Amino acid sequence: MNRREFLRATMSAGAVMSVGVSARAIAARAAASPIKIGHREGNMLRTSSPGVYELASKIPGLSGIEVQTTRSNLWDRDTVLAYKRESHRWNIRTISMGGSLPAGGTLLEPVPCEASLRKTIHAGEILGANVVLVPGFRETCPKMDDESSYGPVVQLLKTLAPVAEDAGIVLGLELSLTTDEYVKLLGLVNHPGVRAYWDATGTESMVHNGEGIKGIEVLGASIVQMHLKNNRNPLMEDPGLVDWSKAWPAIRKSGFEGWFVFETPHATPEACIEETKKNIAWVLKNQG
């Protein structure tokens, strides 16, 4: 088995249910895996800095960072190597590449988008990230009832999927689509290197009532990573837009094994430490 075949087999196992493996078995395996919690760099520090890893190291239970690629200048070799050194120094993983497109860049402009994502995949490979977040919200999201809108996006993702796969990376789509539209898009791409990046609260905020939990139930183990945030309370003590008493059982049943990434704003680094401790305690209390 060569490197590409090995990576394809590995990602396929996490993306879809294997023949002969029941949903119950997948859920049991996921339930036995440790809870992996990260945070979004852009919400931890007002100004990007490799110091985000030191800050993360001060928060018990936090072990990963989703970096902000273009804001943090991670297409620059010296900068990405500085981030890599600090990641190793503080034993905090770079788990995903957020901010993968420059300001004004969108998924609906395939040529510049492809160039941007290729550079982000390269930076992610250096940092050891497993996911490159590919965003598309509202007017920058493909319309799944219009082939002229979604067709070029499907072709772009088909082109980049093997590039990401060769780097050990999955392209995680965070889009303002309904669950059924996600299923359609992922089915058209049909590659384990392209999966859903789920944000239940974000989905609800885009007026897809009930879709936050439905997406977890339907997409299940094909979700590569999840954002956790609460639009009304940074400490996640308010149920907000998502009924987490229903969401957590759905997550456990789904077979999801990826990282949970806080997308919670903090006023200062000190507040980030204290509030994230409470957020982690909230997750550990409620997910079990």
Rosetta silent file (secondary structure, phi, psi, omega in degrees, C-alpha in Angstrom):
SEQUENCE: MNRREFLRATMSAGAVMSVGVSARAIAARAAASPIKIGHREGNMLRTSSPGVYELASKIPGLSGIEVQTTRSNLWDRDTVLAYKRESHRWNIRTISMGGSLPAGGTLLEPVPCEASLRKTIHAGEILGANVVLVPGFRETCPKMDDESSYGPVVQLLKTLAPVAEDAGIVLGLELSLTTDEYVKLLGLVNHPGVRAYWDATGTESMVHNGEGIKGIEVLGASIVQMHLKNNRNPLMEDPGLVDWSKAWPAIRKSGFEGWFVFETPHATPEACIEETKKNIAWVLKNQG
SCORE:     score description
SCORE:     0.000 S_00000001
   1 L     0.000  123.522  177.786    0.000    0.000    0.000 S_00000001
   2 L   -82.062  178.973 -173.485    1.463    3.348   -1.031 S_00000001
   3 H   -62.192  -44.062 -179.029    1.084    6.618    0.912 S_00000001
   4 H   -63.536  -42.314 -179.797   -1.979    7.810   -1.008 S_00000001
   5 H   -64.412  -39.814  178.925   -3.738    4.470   -0.616 S_00000001
   6 H   -63.254  -46.290 -179.226   -2.972    4.410    3.107 S_00000001
   7 H   -65.206  -39.740  178.765   -4.313    7.938    3.645 S_00000001
   8 H   -61.675  -43.542 -179.776   -7.421    7.218    1.582 S_00000001
   9 H   -64.045  -40.557 -179.623   -8.145    4.103    3.620 S_00000001
  10 H   -64.461  -48.514 -177.795   -7.629    5.981    6.878 S_00000001
  11 H   -71.438  -33.604  178.217   -9.862    8.924    5.963 S_00000001
  12 H   -63.483  -37.537 -179.859  -12.499    6.718    4.392 S_00000001
  13 H   -62.096  -35.081  179.576  -12.829    4.777    7.626 S_00000001
  14 H   -84.904  -19.582 -173.630  -13.645    7.987    9.465 S_00000001
  15 H   -91.026  -34.281 -176.497  -15.848    9.450    6.771 S_00000001
  16 L  -135.930  158.697  178.673  -18.268    6.668    5.942 S_00000001
  17 L   -74.955  125.318  178.974  -19.622    3.514    7.517 S_00000001
  18 L   -72.184  152.749  177.260  -17.696    0.482    6.312 S_00000001
  19 L   -60.175  130.939  178.114  -19.569   -2.483    4.922 S_00000001
  20 L    88.250   -5.429  178.409  -20.443   -4.836    7.750 S_00000001
  21 L  -104.218  121.707 -175.555  -19.883   -2.225   10.476 S_00000001
  22 L   -79.732  159.905  175.179  -23.081   -1.174   12.222 S_00000001
  23 H   -59.681  -35.419  179.131  -24.012    2.321   13.305 S_00000001
  24 H   -63.091  -40.683 -179.513  -23.998    0.989   16.864 S_00000001
  25 H   -66.599  -40.610  178.312  -20.388   -0.169   16.509 S_00000001
  26 H   -63.927  -44.116  179.360  -19.294    3.192   15.117 S_00000001
  27 H   -63.602  -38.675  179.643  -21.045    5.038   17.946 S_00000001
  28 H   -64.995  -41.432  178.863  -19.473    2.718   20.525 S_00000001
  29 H   -63.453  -43.427  179.397  -16.008    3.333   19.114 S_00000001
  30 H   -64.205  -39.980 -179.521  -16.568    7.088   19.155 S_00000001
  31 H   -63.975  -29.762 -178.746  -17.898    6.972   22.717 S_00000001
  32 H   -81.129  -16.021 -178.235  -14.733    5.174   23.822 S_00000001
  33 L   -80.260  151.211 -178.999  -12.438    7.788   22.257 S_00000001
  34 L   -68.970  150.711  174.466  -11.256   10.730   24.368 S_00000001
  35 L   -72.991  125.699 -178.093  -12.947   14.120   24.053 S_00000001
  36 E  -110.972  120.332 -172.954  -10.591   16.361   22.088 S_00000001
  37 E  -121.237  128.458  175.829  -11.030   20.092   22.704 S_00000001
  38 E  -126.129 -176.284  178.646   -9.423   22.959   20.831 S_00000001
  39 E  -143.670  153.772  179.361   -9.954   26.691   20.419 S_00000001
  40 E   -85.318  123.652 -178.379   -9.959   29.131   17.524 S_00000001
  41 H   -53.002  -41.836 -175.917   -6.902   31.391   17.505 S_00000001
  42 H   -62.501  -20.799  178.277   -8.925   34.344   16.257 S_00000001
  43 H   -98.819   -7.770 -179.490  -11.084   34.288   19.399 S_00000001
  44 H   -92.692  -39.822 -178.556   -8.198   33.814   21.823 S_00000001
  45 L  -127.436  139.378  178.240   -5.960   36.710   20.799 S_00000001
  46 L   -70.058  -31.811  178.748   -6.871   40.021   19.191 S_00000001
  47 L  -119.236  129.794 -178.181   -3.585   39.994   17.281 S_00000001
  48 L   -60.065  142.519 -179.307   -2.238   36.804   15.749 S_00000001
  49 L  -165.887  143.513  172.219    0.879   35.429   17.405 S_00000001
  50 L   -59.588  -14.004  177.209    2.707   32.119   17.893 S_00000001
  51 L   -65.940   -7.415  178.357    2.148   32.944   21.568 S_00000001
  52 H   -61.665  -29.157 -179.745   -1.332   31.445   21.196 S_00000001
  53 H   -71.924  -38.461  175.686    0.172   28.031   22.000 S_00000001
  54 H   -63.759  -42.750  177.442    1.605   29.257   25.307 S_00000001
  55 H   -59.655  -44.925  179.779   -1.780   30.744   26.163 S_00000001
  56 H   -62.228  -34.862 -177.909   -3.479   27.441   25.334 S_00000001
  57 H   -66.027  -15.977 -179.627   -1.013   25.541   27.519 S_00000001
  58 L   -87.611    1.003 -176.002   -2.322   27.454   30.555 S_00000001
  59 L  -114.877  103.657 -179.453   -5.819   26.001   30.102 S_00000001
  60 L   -57.585  132.851  178.569   -6.205   22.438   31.443 S_00000001
  61 L    93.447  -11.894  177.050   -8.050   20.207   28.975 S_00000001
  62 L   -96.082  123.332 -173.740   -7.312   22.378   25.943 S_00000001
  63 L  -132.831    6.225 -179.826   -4.929   20.585   23.589 S_00000001
  64 E  -146.709  156.034  179.187   -5.428   21.996   20.088 S_00000001
  65 E  -128.159  134.355  167.703   -5.536   25.254   18.147 S_00000001
  66 E   -97.002  106.521 -175.993   -7.379   26.181   14.967 S_00000001
  67 E   -78.092  161.422  178.949   -5.071   28.800   13.493 S_00000001
  68 E  -104.520   96.013 -165.569   -6.199   31.716   11.314 S_00000001
  69 L   -53.878  -60.968 -173.704   -4.206   31.111    8.158 S_00000001
  70 L   -76.798  -36.412  177.889   -4.288   34.373    6.242 S_00000001
  71 L   -62.979  -33.759 -177.712   -4.701   36.649    9.255 S_00000001
  72 L   -92.505    4.803  176.472   -1.667   34.994   10.827 S_00000001
  73 L    61.166   40.648 -174.079    0.371   35.147    7.598 S_00000001
  74 L   -84.811    3.757  167.928    0.844   31.376    7.555 S_00000001
  75 L   -80.449  -12.718  178.063    1.528   31.235    3.833 S_00000001
  76 L   -85.183  127.294 -173.856    4.898   32.739    4.778 S_00000001
  77 H   -60.013  -46.730 -178.116    7.477   30.025    5.467 S_00000001
  78 H   -62.102  -39.083 -179.389    9.266   31.781    8.342 S_00000001
  79 H   -68.257  -45.746 -178.153    5.962   32.512   10.085 S_00000001
  80 H   -65.025  -33.138  177.550    4.569   29.013    9.727 S_00000001
  81 H   -70.964  -32.680  175.346    7.838   27.571   11.076 S_00000001
  82 H   -64.547  -41.653  176.405    7.627   29.921   14.084 S_00000001
  83 H   -63.125  -41.593 -179.286    4.123   28.584   14.766 S_00000001
  84 H   -62.711  -42.747  179.546    5.404   25.027   14.404 S_00000001
  85 H   -61.214  -43.734 -178.742    8.212   25.617   16.916 S_00000001
  86 H   -70.582  -33.331  174.980    5.810   27.053   19.501 S_00000001
  87 H   -59.439  -46.170  179.342    3.347   24.222   18.934 S_00000001
  88 H   -69.724  -38.594 -177.639    6.069   21.710   19.767 S_00000001
  89 H   -60.526  -41.555 -175.000    7.452   23.823   22.623 S_00000001
  90 H  -101.979    3.277  177.556    4.123   23.947   24.462 S_00000001
  91 L    55.991   44.952  176.101    2.841   20.535   23.324 S_00000001
  92 L  -121.506  123.301 -175.917   -0.314   22.004   21.808 S_00000001
  93 E   -76.296  147.792  164.123   -1.356   20.641   18.420 S_00000001
  94 E   -88.866  110.863 -171.898   -2.344   22.670   15.401 S_00000001
  95 E   -97.060  -26.764 -177.584   -5.518   20.791   14.544 S_00000001
  96 E  -157.301  159.505 -178.293   -7.013   22.857   11.743 S_00000001
  97 E  -109.722  101.056  172.966   -6.478   25.753    9.394 S_00000001
  98 E   -87.768  177.590  178.013   -9.203   28.379    9.654 S_00000001
  99 L    54.500   42.555 -171.165   -9.210   31.594    7.660 S_00000001
 100 L   -75.405  -13.956  179.517   -8.077   29.664    4.609 S_00000001
 101 L  -116.334  146.022  178.170   -9.123   32.372    2.127 S_00000001
 102 L   -71.207  167.808  178.002   -7.957   35.996    2.018 S_00000001
 103 L   -55.007  128.515 -179.263  -10.330   38.883    2.589 S_00000001
 104 L    88.825  -13.416  178.933  -12.787   38.950   -0.278 S_00000001
 105 L   -77.676  140.557 -179.384  -11.912   35.435   -1.423 S_00000001
 106 L  -138.645  159.244  176.990  -14.840   33.046   -1.866 S_00000001
 107 L   -64.335  -20.637 -176.432  -15.546   29.444   -2.775 S_00000001
 108 L   -84.032   -1.202  175.339  -17.543   30.735   -5.745 S_00000001
 109 L  -114.847   84.077 -167.144  -14.398   32.029   -7.480 S_00000001
 110 H   -57.131  -39.721 -174.258  -12.691   28.719   -8.307 S_00000001
 111 H   -67.435  -56.880  177.743   -9.397   29.949   -9.782 S_00000001
 112 H   -66.230  -31.413  178.795   -8.210   32.242   -6.942 S_00000001
 113 H   -64.150  -43.386  179.188   -9.860   29.942   -4.390 S_00000001
 114 H   -60.404  -44.292  179.737   -7.882   26.958   -5.645 S_00000001
 115 H   -60.847  -43.221 -179.883   -4.622   28.898   -5.403 S_00000001
 116 H   -64.560  -45.836 -177.238   -5.434   29.987   -1.833 S_00000001
 117 H   -67.724  -34.086  176.039   -6.450   26.519   -0.669 S_00000001
 118 H   -61.917  -42.182  178.556   -3.332   24.935   -2.171 S_00000001
 119 H   -67.399  -36.546  179.044   -1.167   27.331   -0.146 S_00000001
 120 H   -69.661  -39.402  175.969   -3.229   26.645    2.976 S_00000001
 121 H   -60.314  -42.273  179.446   -2.940   22.872    2.484 S_00000001
 122 H   -62.758  -45.075  178.451    0.838   23.270    2.197 S_00000001
 123 H   -63.846  -40.158  178.809    0.986   25.329    5.399 S_00000001
 124 H   -63.546  -36.494  177.902   -1.260   22.813    7.146 S_00000001
 125 H   -64.890  -40.204  177.467    1.012   19.958    6.159 S_00000001
 126 H   -62.634  -41.162 -176.484    3.989   21.758    7.719 S_00000001
 127 H   -82.008  -10.869 -178.785    2.036   22.371   10.925 S_00000001
 128 L    80.820   20.386  178.566    0.617   18.843   11.095 S_00000001
 129 L   -73.071  152.262  178.988   -2.993   19.996   10.828 S_00000001
 130 L  -103.544  -13.684 -173.449   -5.634   17.462    9.812 S_00000001
 131 E  -136.405  136.599  166.474   -8.319   19.864    8.561 S_00000001
 132 E  -112.063  117.728 -178.895   -8.492   22.889    6.278 S_00000001
 133 E   -77.466  127.208  178.949  -11.741   24.764    6.888 S_00000001
 134 E  -114.024  108.262 -173.833  -13.415   25.864    3.650 S_00000001
 135 E   -92.195  157.290  172.697  -16.086   28.532    4.356 S_00000001
 136 E  -168.881  101.076 -174.270  -19.079   29.692    2.358 S_00000001
 137 L  -117.463  135.853  176.207  -21.840   31.700    4.006 S_00000001
 138 H    49.725 -109.605 -173.680  -25.006   33.165    2.531 S_00000001
 139 H   -69.900  -14.718  178.113  -24.067   35.010   -0.680 S_00000001
 140 H  -101.288   10.565  179.660  -20.704   33.183   -0.876 S_00000001
 141 L  -100.453  137.944  178.166  -22.317   29.757   -0.492 S_00000001
 142 L   -62.419  142.689  176.423  -23.172   27.679   -3.576 S_00000001
 143 L   -88.852  115.930 -172.201  -26.878   27.462   -4.400 S_00000001
 144 L   -80.145    0.629  172.624  -27.689   23.771   -4.493 S_00000001
 145 L  -104.452   10.777 -177.666  -30.744   24.261   -6.715 S_00000001
 146 L  -136.242  104.685 -175.721  -28.641   25.942   -9.412 S_00000001
 147 H   -62.193  -29.475  178.220  -26.036   23.813  -11.189 S_00000001
 148 H   -66.644  -21.197  177.491  -24.327   26.891  -12.582 S_00000001
 149 H   -88.489  -49.166 -175.107  -23.628   27.850   -8.943 S_00000001
 150 H   -87.134  -22.190 -177.409  -22.675   24.516   -7.404 S_00000001
 151 H   -57.622  -50.691  177.948  -21.128   22.839  -10.472 S_00000001
 152 H   -62.622  -31.496  178.177  -17.831   24.799  -10.438 S_00000001
 153 H   -67.904  -43.788  177.482  -17.572   24.276   -6.667 S_00000001
 154 H   -59.336  -44.672 -179.574  -17.951   20.509   -7.058 S_00000001
 155 H   -64.928  -40.461  177.363  -15.233   20.490   -9.724 S_00000001
 156 H   -59.565  -46.809 -178.237  -12.939   22.605   -7.551 S_00000001
 157 H   -67.696  -36.168  175.983  -13.371   20.240   -4.598 S_00000001
 158 H   -63.337  -36.540  179.272  -12.828   17.182   -6.814 S_00000001
 159 H   -69.111  -42.034 -173.798   -9.562   18.766   -7.993 S_00000001
 160 H   -86.482  -20.322 -177.587   -8.317   19.635   -4.522 S_00000001
 161 H   -55.101  -49.195  179.182   -9.481   16.530   -2.643 S_00000001
 162 H   -68.559  -26.219  175.743   -6.521   14.350   -3.720 S_00000001
 163 H   -65.704  -47.231  177.317   -4.126   17.253   -3.051 S_00000001
 164 H   -63.178  -42.586 -178.615   -5.419   17.483    0.515 S_00000001
 165 H   -59.729  -42.338  179.074   -5.400   13.700    0.843 S_00000001
 166 H   -62.234  -25.644  179.206   -1.734   13.497   -0.127 S_00000001
 167 L   -92.558    2.386 -177.698   -0.991   15.958    2.710 S_00000001
 168 L    73.823   28.766 -173.683   -3.023   13.943    5.239 S_00000001
 169 L  -121.878  147.695  172.489   -5.644   16.690    5.329 S_00000001
 170 E  -110.825  136.505  172.094   -9.430   16.802    4.968 S_00000001
 171 E   -83.045  115.337 -178.037  -11.208   19.799    3.486 S_00000001
 172 E   -99.640  114.475 -176.814  -13.947   20.648    5.985 S_00000001
 173 E   -86.101  117.980  173.968  -16.868   22.516    4.434 S_00000001
 174 E  -112.939   99.476 -169.497  -18.571   25.028    6.719 S_00000001
 175 E  -128.008  159.779  176.535  -21.432   26.349    4.597 S_00000001
 176 L   -91.432   64.435  178.431  -24.850   27.924    5.034 S_00000001
 177 L  -114.963  156.645  168.648  -26.622   24.874    3.620 S_00000001
 178 L   -73.806  166.995  178.090  -29.398   22.704    4.941 S_00000001
 179 H   -58.105  -45.877 -179.332  -28.529   19.145    5.902 S_00000001
 180 H   -61.970  -35.692  177.911  -30.067   17.778    2.708 S_00000001
 181 H   -70.009  -36.572  173.346  -28.035   20.230    0.643 S_00000001
 182 H   -59.370  -46.311 -178.943  -24.845   19.123    2.433 S_00000001
 183 H   -59.149  -42.654  179.562  -25.705   15.517    1.591 S_00000001
 184 H   -63.049  -48.176 -177.241  -26.192   16.454   -2.060 S_00000001
 185 H   -63.959  -46.805 -179.792  -22.924   18.396   -2.300 S_00000001
 186 H   -64.600  -34.746  177.467  -20.822   15.774   -0.531 S_00000001
 187 H   -66.279  -36.979  178.893  -22.391   13.077   -2.684 S_00000001
 188 H   -69.078  -37.925  177.839  -21.468   14.939   -5.867 S_00000001
 189 H   -72.303  -46.498  172.738  -17.856   15.360   -4.718 S_00000001
 190 L    53.824   55.005  178.492  -17.747   11.767   -3.459 S_00000001
 191 L  -146.358  135.046 -178.474  -14.269   11.834   -1.936 S_00000001
 192 L   -66.631  -13.145  178.006  -13.176   11.092    1.663 S_00000001
 193 L   -83.148    2.019  176.685  -10.911   14.142    1.566 S_00000001
 194 E  -129.198  117.873 -177.342  -13.972   16.439    1.564 S_00000001
 195 E  -138.977  179.850 -179.498  -16.293   16.335    4.568 S_00000001
 196 E   -88.927  139.183  169.393  -18.557   18.586    6.621 S_00000001
 197 E  -107.604  110.972 -167.632  -17.269   20.970    9.287 S_00000001
 198 E   -98.116  138.399  174.129  -20.324   21.333   11.521 S_00000001
 199 L  -135.052   97.020 -174.986  -21.423   24.307   13.599 S_00000001
 200 H   -60.726  -44.359 -179.925  -24.827   23.613   15.112 S_00000001
 201 H   -66.967  -43.925  178.725  -25.274   27.123   16.500 S_00000001
 202 H   -60.875  -39.909  178.761  -24.040   28.756   13.310 S_00000001
 203 H   -62.562  -44.740  178.400  -26.420   26.646   11.250 S_00000001
 204 H   -62.705  -37.571 -177.591  -29.367   27.689   13.419 S_00000001
 205 H   -67.901  -18.557  178.114  -28.336   31.347   13.175 S_00000001
 206 L   -94.755   26.884  170.391  -28.614   31.121    9.392 S_00000001
 207 L    66.556   31.091  171.299  -32.358   30.462    9.744 S_00000001
 208 L  -104.104   73.432 -173.862  -32.270   26.712    9.275 S_00000001
 209 L   -57.702  126.158  179.461  -34.463   25.993   12.296 S_00000001
 210 L    84.581   -7.148 -176.193  -33.828   22.509   13.659 S_00000001
 211 H   -77.378  -22.466 -178.519  -30.984   21.902   11.204 S_00000001
 212 H   -58.670  -47.002  179.707  -28.229   22.175   13.829 S_00000001
 213 H   -82.174  -36.774  178.896  -29.113   18.840   15.419 S_00000001
 214 H   -56.966  -41.760  179.596  -30.500   17.269   12.241 S_00000001
 215 H   -60.392  -39.458  177.299  -27.110   17.711   10.582 S_00000001
 216 H   -63.573  -43.589 -177.915  -25.418   15.835   13.394 S_00000001
 217 H   -67.068  -40.154 -174.791  -27.923   13.011   13.133 S_00000001
 218 H   -84.855  -46.080 -176.074  -27.759   12.696    9.334 S_00000001
 219 H   -78.995  -33.524  171.001  -24.123   13.476    8.560 S_00000001
 220 H    52.579 -125.664 -174.538  -22.838   11.661   11.648 S_00000001
 221 H   -69.735   -7.887  176.686  -19.337   10.256   11.386 S_00000001
 222 H   -81.369   -4.313  173.403  -18.786   12.100    8.106 S_00000001
 223 E   -77.667  126.347 -175.272  -18.422   15.328   10.123 S_00000001
 224 E   -88.234  -30.141 -177.912  -14.706   15.998   10.400 S_00000001
 225 E  -160.435  157.828 -179.775  -14.767   18.710   13.101 S_00000001
 226 E  -131.796  136.643  167.928  -17.247   20.818   15.089 S_00000001
 227 E   -84.729  142.144  173.448  -17.316   24.407   16.256 S_00000001
 228 E  -121.291  120.151  174.371  -18.815   25.007   19.688 S_00000001
 229 L  -155.107  163.813  176.292  -20.158   28.418   20.514 S_00000001
 230 L  -132.055  121.892 -172.759  -23.145   30.059   22.082 S_00000001
 231 L   -69.928  -17.481 -173.316  -24.365   33.304   20.570 S_00000001
 232 L  -110.413  -13.159 -177.697  -25.893   34.634   23.786 S_00000001
 233 L  -152.885  115.646 -176.277  -23.455   33.650   26.507 S_00000001
 234 L   -63.694  -17.288  179.562  -19.701   33.146   26.122 S_00000001
 235 L   -93.628    4.479  174.574  -19.665   30.635   28.981 S_00000001
 236 L    60.488   24.801  178.838  -22.199   28.368   27.239 S_00000001
 237 L   -88.587  -14.432  178.360  -24.440   28.269   30.309 S_00000001
 238 L   -98.245  132.311 -177.404  -27.423   29.563   28.325 S_00000001
 239 L   -61.358  -23.593  174.478  -28.997   27.036   25.915 S_00000001
 240 L    56.661 -136.482 -174.414  -29.083   29.686   23.190 S_00000001
 241 L   -83.707  -14.043 -176.034  -30.027   28.534   19.696 S_00000001
 242 L  -121.494  134.442  175.176  -29.309   24.835   20.241 S_00000001
 243 L   -84.126   95.227 -173.779  -30.893   22.457   22.732 S_00000001
 244 H   -70.119  -18.326  175.173  -27.708   20.790   23.929 S_00000001
 245 H   -65.086  -23.323  175.487  -29.647   18.259   26.004 S_00000001
 246 H   -98.050  -31.107 -176.828  -30.603   16.814   22.605 S_00000001
 247 H   -67.311  -43.174 -176.530  -27.423   17.693   20.726 S_00000001
 248 H   -64.718  -44.569  175.049  -25.020   15.740   22.954 S_00000001
 249 H   -59.237  -37.287  178.120  -26.916   12.433   22.690 S_00000001
 250 H   -64.733  -39.886  178.564  -27.054   12.955   18.918 S_00000001
 251 H   -64.186  -45.128 -179.367  -23.289   13.545   18.809 S_00000001
 252 H   -63.349  -40.726 -177.974  -22.571   10.400   20.849 S_00000001
 253 H   -71.988  -26.746 -172.752  -24.894    8.320   18.677 S_00000001
 254 H   -69.375  -26.734 -174.546  -23.510    9.741   15.426 S_00000001
 255 L    91.588    8.697  178.576  -20.055    8.210   15.728 S_00000001
 256 L   -61.454  130.025 -179.072  -18.308   11.586   15.549 S_00000001
 257 L  -123.088    7.137 -174.039  -14.669   11.236   16.647 S_00000001
 258 L   -83.422 -166.667 -179.253  -13.235   14.626   15.711 S_00000001
 259 E   -88.006  144.903  167.074  -12.250   17.722   17.624 S_00000001
 260 E   -97.146  126.917 -175.728  -14.603   20.180   19.277 S_00000001
 261 E  -119.555  116.355  177.495  -13.301   23.700   18.673 S_00000001
 262 E   -66.517  136.964  175.635  -14.485   26.613   20.788 S_00000001
 263 L  -125.609   56.727 -171.723  -15.367   29.699   18.798 S_00000001
 264 L  -109.639  126.122  179.410  -15.982   31.831   21.845 S_00000001
 265 L   -74.608  143.607  178.041  -14.938   35.510   22.031 S_00000001
 266 L  -133.279  142.747 -175.797  -12.892   36.685   25.017 S_00000001
 267 L   -74.249  -32.554 -177.049  -12.070   40.244   26.035 S_00000001
 268 L  -145.944  163.346  174.302   -8.519   39.503   27.248 S_00000001
 269 H   -57.719  -36.818  179.487   -6.065   36.591   27.418 S_00000001
 270 H   -65.135  -41.675  177.480   -6.816   36.324   31.129 S_00000001
 271 H   -65.409  -36.579  177.754  -10.529   36.089   30.413 S_00000001
 272 H   -58.270  -43.949 -179.506   -9.798   33.472   27.760 S_00000001
 273 H   -62.337  -52.792 -174.234   -8.093   31.274   30.351 S_00000001
 274 H   -69.252  -41.979 -178.141  -10.826   31.535   32.964 S_00000001
 275 H   -71.166  -35.549  178.965  -13.797   31.355   30.591 S_00000001
 276 H   -70.219  -33.803  173.126  -12.373   28.453   28.611 S_00000001
 277 H   -56.419  -43.970 -179.233  -11.836   26.489   31.824 S_00000001
 278 H   -69.487  -37.415  177.465  -15.558   26.900   32.498 S_00000001
 279 H   -62.837  -42.903  179.977  -16.436   26.009   28.907 S_00000001
 280 H   -64.867  -42.721  177.336  -14.399   22.804   29.121 S_00000001
 281 H   -60.562  -39.188  178.497  -16.029   21.895   32.426 S_00000001
 282 H   -62.304  -44.300  179.430  -19.424   22.514   30.786 S_00000001
 283 H   -63.688  -48.459 -176.721  -18.607   20.192   27.888 S_00000001
 284 H   -63.456  -33.324  179.298  -17.250   17.423   30.096 S_00000001
 285 H   -71.600  -39.005 -171.166  -20.297   17.645   32.358 S_00000001
 286 H   -93.052  -23.986 -175.123  -22.871   17.590   29.576 S_00000001
 287 H   -80.813  -18.319 -174.613  -21.440   15.278   26.954 S_00000001
 288 L   -76.973    0.000    0.000  -21.200   12.214   29.158 S_00000001
